[in-house]
Amino acid sequence: MSKKILICDDTKFMRVMLKNSLEKEGYQIIDEAENGEILIEKYKQLNPDLILIDITMPVMDGISALSSIMEIDPNAKAIMCSAMGQDDIVIKAIKAGAKDFIVKPFKTERLIESVKKVLGN
């Protein structure tokens, strides 16, 4: 059974790019969210194996959303994808519960390597 992934990014282009890259590797993209608030609701409904989250988004940023999701499900697996790769941002993301951090723009190989590592396959 393929692993279920939920993608959260405020730009449609990035969501499509992530989805296409992951589906080529056999992962199932179960839904998309354009901000952290929507992500939390979809996480509760869909219970994905992994979430990919952008940091900078309108309504609710990715780090706040991930913190809320970790309160709901301490076993949640998340990878942060952000253009902001400064050390303090990476540290905040990891402290919030991210299992890995990918800096945009990223290579597809780096994305797949991260997903495999976090999902343990």
Protein Blocks (a to p, Z undefined) as FASTA:
>chain_A
ZZddddddfbfklmmmmmmmmmmnopacfbdcfbfklmmmmmmmnopabdcddfbdghia
fklmmmmmmmmmmmbccddddfblcfklmmmmmmnopabdcdddddfklmmmmmmmmnoZ
Z
